[in-house]
Amino acid sequence: MHPLQTVLTELCYETRAYSGLGMGGKDCLAVDLDGSSSNLWADLYASAPVGCESTKVVIARAIRGACEDSMGRDIVVYFPGVPFEVKS
C-alpha cells in the first residue's frame, strides 16, 4: 500500500479510487470530505513524524499534487499518480 494511503487510513479517512478530469480513465487515491479540506491538510501535516524525512517528503508531495472536485456540498480530494490499493 502506498505510504500516503497508509497515513490517511491511520488518520481514519476513508480512501477510495477516483478518476479525475484529464486522467484518461486512470484511477488514483482519493478521499471524500464534508465541506472544507483544511482539516485534511492539517491532519496530514500533524501526522509527519519528527525525524522521519521519507514520510514528510511523501506528505509534502501529496499536498502539492492534490486536486479537488466539488460534488455539491461535498469535496473529493484526489492524488493523481498515487495508486489506490484495495485493503486486504
C-alpha positions in Angstrom: 0.0 0.0 0.0 1.3 3.5 -0.8 2.6 5.3 2.3 0.0 8.2 1.7 -2.9 5.7 1.7 -1.5 4.2 4.9 -1.2 7.6 6.6 -4.8 8.5 5.5 -6.1 5.2 6.8 -4.3 5.6 10.1 -5.9 9.1 10.4 -9.4 7.4 9.9 -10.0 8.8 6.4 -11.9 6.5 4.1 -9.9 6.1 0.9 -11.1 5.1 -2.5 -10.3 5.0 -6.2 -11.1 8.1 -8.3 -10.6 9.2 -11.9 -10.4 13.0 -12.2 -10.7 15.2 -15.3 -7.9 14.7 -17.7 -6.7 11.5 -16.2 -7.6 9.4 -19.2 -9.7 7.0 -17.1 -6.8 6.1 -14.8 -7.7 5.7 -11.1 -5.8 7.3 -8.2 -6.1 7.6 -4.4 -8.9 9.8 -3.2 -10.8 10.9 0.0 -14.3 12.2 0.2 -14.8 15.1 2.6 -17.8 17.0 4.0 -17.1 20.7 3.3 -13.6 22.1 3.6 -10.3 20.3 3.0 -8.5 22.3 5.7 -8.8 19.6 8.3 -7.3 17.0 5.9 -4.2 19.2 5.3 -3.8 19.9 9.0 -4.1 16.2 9.8 -1.5 15.3 7.2 0.9 18.0 8.4 0.5 16.9 12.0 1.0 13.2 11.1 4.5 13.7 9.8 6.7 12.1 12.5 9.7 14.1 13.7 12.9 12.8 12.1 11.1 10.7 9.5 12.1 12.6 6.4 10.8 10.0 3.9 7.2 10.3 5.3 7.5 14.1 5.3 8.5 14.0 1.7 5.6 11.7 0.7 3.1 14.0 2.6 4.6 17.2 1.1 4.4 15.8 -2.5 0.9 14.6 -1.9 -0.3 18.1 -0.7 1.5 19.8 -3.6 0.0 17.5 -6.2 -3.5 17.1 -4.8 -6.6 18.2 -6.7 -10.1 18.9 -5.5 -13.5 18.4 -7.2 -16.7 19.8 -5.8 -19.7 17.5 -5.5 -22.4 20.0 -4.3 -21.6 20.4 -0.6 -19.0 17.6 -0.5 -15.5 17.6 -1.9 -13.3 14.8 -3.2 -9.6 15.3 -2.8 -7.6 13.2 -5.1 -3.9 12.5 -5.7 -3.0 11.9 -9.3 -0.2 9.5 -9.7 -0.8 7.9 -6.3 -2.3 4.5 -6.8 -5.3 3.3 -4.7 -4.9 -0.2 -3.4 -7.8 -2.3 -2.0 -7.2 -3.0 1.6 -6.8 -6.7 2.3 
